[in-house]
Amino acid sequence: MFCQNCGKQLDAGTKFCTSCGKPVNNVGSSSGSAGPERPAAQYAAAEPLDYKIFGENLPAVSIRLKAGQSIYTQAGGMTWMDSGITMQTNMQGSFMKGLGRMISGESLFMATYTATAPDQEIVIASAFPGHIVAVDVSKCPIIAQKSAFLCAQPSVTLSAYVTRGLKAGFFGGEGFIMQRLSGTGIVFFEVDGSLVERTLAPGETVKVDTGNVAAFEETVQYSAEMVKGFKNILFGGEGLFLTTLTGPGKVWLQTMSMSEFAKGIIPFLPTGSR
């Protein structure tokens, strides 16, 4: 079969074109018949969102809502808001969807904030020193680490994502369950420590220490590989495995992980014997 976008011949079962990175949905067969069309978007285009991220290493996002405009976040996520905003708490879908969010690190119930007057401000703060990233998921769904989700427009869907392959689940550093952010509109997610964004070309691979992958586009292949060399394993300090990310697509890398930070301060915490 051939890629309908660039014409490159592809092996059967290929998910993305290895030349231009287009999804398999746009790939036709070698006989010239067109492949299946991509499904229409589940939601209408989201209304533009007026927001500002501030706070440097202790960030928050200020969102100014028009009358009737909404955002949602996990229960307890709001920092402050104007009086012309109402709150409604629900499970944002079925019980099973709420349970999936819990497995991916969020709460069972979500809070939706809706402006009843024009130009109403709501502020959502990060739970950990680092950065807040704003992404329009209508371009491509995002796979993020557990508990990364901060807030989003109602047209964005937050769900659990199960990593493919045993190596990625056991040794990739993020476990088997991650967060999938899809739909249309703006989503905000948290990154621990400093942030680096990279756009990988088709077939380009970056190797990352486990725990330092914050998020990646769904077109990126996520896996793990064993560190080579006996001395590297014993004395290199990077453990047995590294996470591998292979393009095409954008990845968001973080210089710190919350779990590693917690391990680092445990020896300095007071104990009952002191």
Buried (B, 14 or more C-beta within 10 A) or exposed (E): BBBBBEEBEBEEEBEBBBBBBBBBEBBBEEEEEEBEEEEEEEBEEBBEBEBEBEBEEEBBBBBBBBEEBBBBBBEEBBEEBBEBBEEEEEBBBEEEBBEBBEBBBBBBBBBBBBBEEEEBBBBBBBEBBBBBBBBBBBEBBBBBBBBBBBBBBBBBBBBBBEBEBEBBBEBBBBBBBBBBBBBBBBBBBBBBBEBEEBEBEBEBBBEBBBBBBBBBBBBBBBBBBEBEEEEEBEEEEEBEBBBBBBBBBBBBBBEBBBEBBEEEEEEEEEEEEE
